[in-house]
Amino acid sequence: MTQLTEMIRQQLFNDILEGRYKPGERIPTELETAGRFDASRVTVRRAYAALEEAGIIVRRKRFGTIVSDSYTAATGPIRTVAALMPLGDPFSRDFLETLCREAADQDAMAVVEPGARNGLELNRAALRLAANGIRDLVVWGLDRQLDAGLFARLRVLGVNLVFFDRILPGPFADYVGLDNRDAIETLLNAAVADGFSEFVFIGTAGLDVDSNRERCHYFTEACIRRGFRHDFLELPWSEIGHPGIRPECTAFFSGRPPAPCAAICVNDSVALAAVTGAPGNCRFYSVDGTPEALAAGITGYTQPMRKMAETCFAALNSQRRAGRKWHAREYRLKGELRRPC
């Protein structure tokens, strides 16, 4: 392939990646592209042929050339996997360490993209990685600013995708996450065994992600089904992790009857923030089971990190094998109850 042919192919690839031409839409004719790049039809035809061979574009009689609207996949063994997740969160750091170990065990290189602080920055990071040839991504969805259209285009362009933990991606990626129903039921059972019959679910305000919503839903469902008295408290997500007693917790618990209660927390970050503002007759139970939470006396439901990392690689390999026959799957993994020492 000549240098000009490769430049045209790469520019058209980037145009599709950035959404200038969307899946199912017509792209310019060879003649129009030849004019755009001041190139010969033969040169452009070679660039189009390379895109067609990769499954990125499809030629249709009487309609022209369109961007493929079916998902493709990179093939062969995984050589490099990119992890899009922030390093500021203890949970994502723990998972990233496990993912890197799994990559080493599979003779693959792990590339870390740690800079994104929200979904918009995550979108840009995914674009940059794909444009530079990365074909396997594990994405910790930060929030709902993620561009679903972008990630769907990545799949059309042959990028294999696994979303981890927070956001359910839908049809364009596999999902690996905790079995949140089992997590909440296990924590409730532990609290009942400890003698509690009143419960509070402590979640977050300002962070609307699927995993948190599921945990709240299963808590509500279980309490109604089992006839438990229950209540809800939300802490501002933007302030989680800051030191000091949570005034929201103090105000909430001072306004409740003095009966003992069990606080079921959406994750350990929330539990650690709330525990200092709760009365002594409230015991804490939380998803994550980190050493910090256990040391603070919080009963935890562990995230099975090693199994999750293994499952992310298994999902990426499944996408590579299935190619166009691939359909998105959810992999829900169970953890274990851990008591403070």
C-alpha positions as CSV (number, residue, x, y, z in Angstrom):
1,M,0.0,0.0,0.0
2,T,1.5,3.4,-1.0
3,Q,1.9,6.2,1.5
4,L,-1.0,8.2,-0.1
5,T,-3.3,5.2,-0.1
6,E,-2.6,4.6,3.6
7,M,-3.1,8.2,4.4
8,I,-6.6,8.2,2.7
9,R,-7.5,4.9,4.4
10,Q,-6.5,6.3,7.8
11,Q,-8.4,9.6,7.3
12,L,-11.6,7.8,6.2
13,F,-11.1,5.5,9.3
14,N,-10.8,8.5,11.5
15,D,-13.9,10.2,9.9
16,I,-15.9,7.1,10.7
17,L,-14.4,6.8,14.2
18,E,-15.3,10.5,15.0
19,G,-18.9,10.1,13.7
20,R,-18.6,12.0,10.4
21,Y,-20.0,8.9,8.7
22,K,-22.2,6.8,10.9
23,P,-23.0,3.0,10.7
24,G,-25.4,2.5,7.8
25,E,-24.7,5.9,6.2
26,R,-23.3,6.4,2.7
27,I,-19.7,7.7,2.4
28,P,-18.4,9.8,-0.5
29,T,-17.9,8.1,-3.9
30,E,-14.4,7.2,-5.0
31,L,-14.5,10.1,-7.4
32,E,-15.5,12.6,-4.6
33,T,-12.7,11.2,-2.3
34,A,-10.2,11.4,-5.2
35,G,-11.1,15.1,-5.5
36,R,-10.8,15.7,-1.7
37,F,-7.3,14.3,-1.6
38,D,-6.2,15.2,-5.1
39,A,-5.5,11.6,-5.7
40,S,-6.1,9.2,-8.6
41,R,-9.1,6.9,-8.7
42,V,-6.8,3.9,-8.5
43,T,-5.2,5.1,-5.3
44,V,-8.6,5.8,-3.7
45,R,-10.0,2.4,-4.9
46,R,-7.1,0.7,-3.0
47,A,-7.9,2.6,0.2
48,Y,-11.6,1.6,-0.2
49,A,-10.6,-2.0,-0.8
50,A,-8.6,-2.1,2.4
51,L,-11.5,-0.7,4.4
52,E,-13.9,-3.2,2.8
53,E,-11.6,-6.1,3.5
54,A,-11.5,-5.1,7.2
55,G,-15.3,-5.1,7.2
56,I,-15.5,-1.3,7.9
57,I,-17.4,-0.4,4.7
58,V,-19.8,-2.3,2.4
59,R,-20.5,-1.7,-1.3
60,R,-24.2,-2.0,-2.2
61,K,-25.5,-1.9,-5.8
62,R,-27.6,1.1,-6.7
63,F,-26.9,2.7,-3.3
64,G,-23.2,3.2,-3.1
65,T,-20.7,2.5,-0.4
66,I,-21.8,2.7,3.3
67,V,-20.3,2.3,6.7
68,S,-20.9,-1.2,7.9
69,D,-23.7,-1.5,10.4
70,S,-22.7,-4.9,11.8
71,Y,-20.1,-5.5,14.5
72,T,-16.7,-6.8,13.5
73,A,-13.8,-7.9,15.7
74,A,-10.1,-8.0,15.8
75,T,-8.9,-11.6,15.4
76,G,-6.0,-13.7,16.7
77,P,-4.5,-13.6,20.2
78,I,-4.7,-10.5,22.4
79,R,-1.4,-8.6,22.3
80,T,-2.4,-5.3,24.0
81,V,-5.3,-4.5,26.2
82,A,-6.1,-0.9,27.3
83,A,-7.8,-0.2,30.6
84,L,-9.8,3.0,30.7
85,M,-10.3,3.7,34.4
86,P,-9.2,6.4,36.9
87,L,-6.4,5.8,39.4
88,G,-8.0,8.0,42.0
89,D,-10.6,5.5,43.0
90,P,-9.3,2.7,45.3
91,F,-11.7,0.1,43.8
92,S,-10.5,0.8,40.2
93,R,-6.9,0.7,41.4
94,D,-7.4,-2.7,42.9
95,F,-9.1,-4.0,39.8
96,L,-6.4,-2.5,37.5
97,E,-3.7,-4.2,39.4
98,T,-5.5,-7.5,39.0
99,L,-6.1,-6.9,35.3
100,C,-2.4,-6.2,34.7
101,R,-1.5,-9.4,36.4
102,E,-4.0,-11.3,34.2
103,A,-2.5,-9.6,31.1
104,A,1.0,-10.8,32.1
105,D,-0.3,-14.3,32.6
106,Q,-1.8,-14.2,29.1
107,D,1.4,-12.8,27.6
108,A,-0.3,-9.5,26.7
109,M,0.7,-5.9,27.4
110,A,-1.6,-3.7,29.5
111,V,-1.9,0.0,28.6
112,V,-3.5,2.2,31.2
113,E,-5.4,5.4,30.4
114,P,-5.8,6.9,33.8
115,G,-6.5,10.6,33.1
116,A,-10.3,10.6,32.5
117,R,-12.3,12.2,35.3
118,N,-15.7,11.9,33.6
119,G,-17.5,10.3,30.7
120,L,-16.6,13.1,28.2
121,E,-12.9,12.6,28.9
122,L,-13.4,8.9,28.7
123,N,-14.9,9.3,25.2
124,R,-11.8,11.2,24.0
125,A,-9.5,8.7,25.5
126,A,-11.2,5.8,23.7
127,L,-11.0,7.7,20.4
128,R,-7.2,8.3,20.9
129,L,-6.5,4.7,21.8
130,A,-8.5,3.3,18.8
131,A,-6.9,5.8,16.4
132,N,-3.5,4.5,17.6
133,G,-4.3,0.9,16.9
134,I,-5.6,-0.4,20.2
135,R,-8.2,-3.1,19.5
136,D,-9.1,-4.4,23.0
137,L,-10.6,-2.1,25.6
138,V,-11.8,-2.7,29.1
139,V,-13.9,0.4,30.2
140,W,-14.9,1.4,33.7
141,G,-17.8,3.6,32.7
142,L,-17.5,6.7,34.8
143,D,-21.0,8.3,34.2
144,R,-23.7,8.8,31.7
145,Q,-21.7,11.3,29.6
146,L,-20.3,8.2,27.8
147,D,-21.1,8.4,24.1
148,A,-22.9,5.2,23.2
149,G,-22.7,6.0,19.5
150,L,-19.0,6.3,19.7
151,F,-18.5,2.9,21.3
152,A,-20.9,1.4,18.8
153,R,-18.8,2.8,16.0
154,L,-15.7,1.3,17.7
155,R,-17.3,-2.1,17.5
156,V,-18.0,-1.6,13.8
157,L,-14.4,-0.7,13.3
158,G,-13.3,-3.9,14.9
159,V,-12.5,-2.8,18.4
160,N,-13.4,-5.4,21.1
161,L,-15.1,-3.9,24.2
162,V,-15.8,-5.0,27.7
163,F,-17.5,-2.6,30.2
164,F,-16.7,-3.2,33.8
165,D,-18.8,-2.5,36.9
166,R,-20.7,0.9,36.6
167,I,-22.5,1.2,33.3
168,L,-24.4,-1.4,31.4
169,P,-23.4,-0.8,27.8
170,G,-26.2,-2.5,25.9
171,P,-25.7,-4.3,22.5
172,F,-22.3,-3.0,21.6
173,A,-20.1,-4.4,24.4
174,D,-19.9,-7.2,26.9
175,Y,-20.4,-6.4,30.6
176,V,-18.6,-7.9,33.5
177,G,-19.8,-7.0,37.0
178,L,-21.0,-8.1,40.4
179,D,-24.1,-10.1,41.0
180,N,-25.8,-7.2,42.8
181,R,-28.9,-9.2,43.8
182,D,-26.7,-11.8,45.6
183,A,-24.6,-9.0,47.1
184,I,-27.6,-7.2,48.7
185,E,-29.3,-10.4,49.8
186,T,-26.1,-11.7,51.4
187,L,-25.6,-8.4,53.3
188,L,-29.2,-8.4,54.5
189,N,-29.0,-12.0,55.6
190,A,-25.9,-11.1,57.6
191,A,-27.6,-8.2,59.3
192,V,-30.6,-10.3,60.1
193,A,-28.3,-12.9,61.6
194,D,-26.8,-10.1,63.7
195,G,-30.3,-9.3,65.1
196,F,-31.4,-6.4,63.0
197,S,-34.9,-5.8,61.7
198,E,-34.7,-2.2,60.6
199,F,-32.5,-1.2,57.6
200,V,-31.2,1.9,55.9
201,F,-29.8,2.0,52.4
202,I,-27.0,4.6,52.0
203,G,-26.4,5.5,48.4
204,T,-25.0,8.5,46.5
205,A,-26.6,11.7,45.1
206,G,-25.0,13.0,41.9
207,L,-23.7,9.6,40.6
208,D,-26.3,7.9,38.4
209,V,-24.8,4.6,37.4
210,D,-26.4,1.2,36.8
211,S,-24.5,-0.7,39.5
212,N,-25.7,1.7,42.2
213,R,-29.2,1.7,40.9
214,E,-29.3,-2.1,40.9
215,R,-28.2,-2.3,44.5
216,C,-30.8,0.2,45.6
217,H,-33.5,-1.7,43.6
218,Y,-32.6,-5.1,45.1
219,F,-32.5,-3.6,48.6
220,T,-36.0,-2.2,48.2
221,E,-37.3,-5.4,46.6
222,A,-35.9,-7.6,49.3
223,C,-37.2,-5.4,52.2
224,I,-40.7,-5.2,50.7
225,R,-40.7,-9.0,50.1
226,R,-39.5,-9.8,53.6
227,G,-41.6,-7.2,55.4
228,F,-38.5,-5.2,56.7
229,R,-38.9,-1.6,57.8
230,H,-36.5,0.4,55.6
231,D,-35.4,3.9,54.8
232,F,-33.0,5.6,52.4
233,L,-30.1,8.2,52.7
234,E,-28.0,9.7,49.9
235,L,-24.7,11.3,50.4
236,P,-23.3,13.8,47.8
237,W,-20.9,11.9,45.6
238,S,-18.7,14.9,45.0
239,E,-17.8,14.9,48.8
240,I,-17.2,11.2,49.3
241,G,-13.6,10.6,50.3
242,H,-13.2,14.0,52.1
243,P,-12.3,13.6,55.8
244,G,-14.7,14.6,58.6
245,I,-18.0,13.5,60.0
246,R,-20.8,13.5,57.5
247,P,-23.4,16.1,58.7
248,E,-26.0,14.5,56.4
249,C,-25.7,11.2,58.4
250,T,-25.8,12.9,61.8
251,A,-29.0,14.8,60.8
252,F,-30.6,11.7,59.3
253,F,-30.0,9.4,62.2
254,S,-30.9,12.0,64.8
255,G,-34.3,12.3,63.1
256,R,-35.0,8.6,63.2
257,P,-36.4,6.5,66.1
258,P,-33.6,5.3,68.4
259,A,-34.1,1.7,67.5
260,P,-31.0,-0.2,66.3
261,C,-30.6,-0.4,62.5
262,A,-28.3,-1.9,59.9
263,A,-26.9,0.4,57.2
264,I,-26.5,-1.3,53.8
265,C,-24.1,0.8,51.8
266,V,-23.8,1.0,48.0
267,N,-20.0,0.6,48.3
268,D,-17.1,1.0,50.8
269,S,-16.4,4.6,49.9
270,V,-19.8,5.5,51.0
271,A,-19.7,3.3,54.1
272,L,-16.4,4.8,55.2
273,A,-17.8,8.3,54.7
274,A,-21.0,7.5,56.6
275,V,-19.8,5.4,59.5
276,T,-18.4,8.4,61.5
277,G,-21.7,10.2,61.4
278,A,-23.9,7.3,62.6
279,P,-24.9,6.4,66.1
280,G,-23.4,3.5,68.0
281,N,-26.5,1.3,67.6
282,C,-26.1,1.3,63.8
283,R,-24.0,-1.4,62.2
284,F,-22.6,-1.1,58.7
285,Y,-22.6,-3.5,55.8
286,S,-21.2,-2.7,52.4
287,V,-20.4,-3.9,48.9
288,D,-16.6,-4.2,48.2
289,G,-15.0,-5.7,51.3
290,T,-11.8,-3.7,51.2
291,P,-9.2,-3.9,54.0
292,E,-9.9,-0.3,55.0
293,A,-13.7,-1.0,55.4
294,L,-13.1,-4.2,57.3
295,A,-10.6,-2.4,59.6
296,A,-13.4,0.2,60.3
297,G,-15.7,-2.6,61.5
298,I,-17.8,-2.8,58.3
299,T,-19.0,-6.2,57.2
300,G,-18.3,-6.5,53.4
301,Y,-19.3,-8.4,50.3
302,T,-16.2,-8.8,48.3
303,Q,-15.7,-8.1,44.7
304,P,-14.0,-11.2,43.1
305,M,-11.3,-9.2,41.4
306,R,-9.2,-12.0,39.9
307,K,-12.3,-13.8,38.5
308,M,-13.5,-10.4,37.1
309,A,-10.1,-9.8,35.3
310,E,-10.1,-13.4,33.9
311,T,-13.7,-12.9,32.7
312,C,-12.8,-9.6,31.0
313,F,-10.1,-11.4,29.0
314,A,-12.5,-14.4,28.3
315,A,-15.1,-11.9,26.9
316,L,-12.5,-10.2,24.7
317,N,-11.4,-13.5,23.3
318,S,-15.0,-14.6,22.7
319,Q,-15.5,-11.4,20.6
320,R,-12.4,-12.2,18.6
321,R,-13.6,-15.8,17.9
322,A,-17.2,-14.9,17.2
323,G,-16.6,-12.1,14.8
324,R,-19.8,-10.9,13.1
325,K,-21.8,-13.7,15.0
326,W,-21.0,-12.1,18.3
327,H,-23.9,-10.9,20.6
328,A,-23.4,-8.9,23.8
329,R,-23.4,-10.8,27.1
330,E,-23.5,-9.9,30.7
331,Y,-21.2,-11.8,33.1
332,R,-22.4,-11.6,36.7
333,L,-20.0,-12.8,39.3
334,K,-20.7,-13.6,43.0
335,G,-18.5,-12.5,45.8
336,E,-18.2,-13.6,49.4
337,L,-19.2,-12.2,52.8
338,R,-16.3,-11.0,54.9
339,R,-16.6,-10.1,58.6
340,P,-14.3,-7.6,60.4
341,C,-11.7,-9.2,62.5
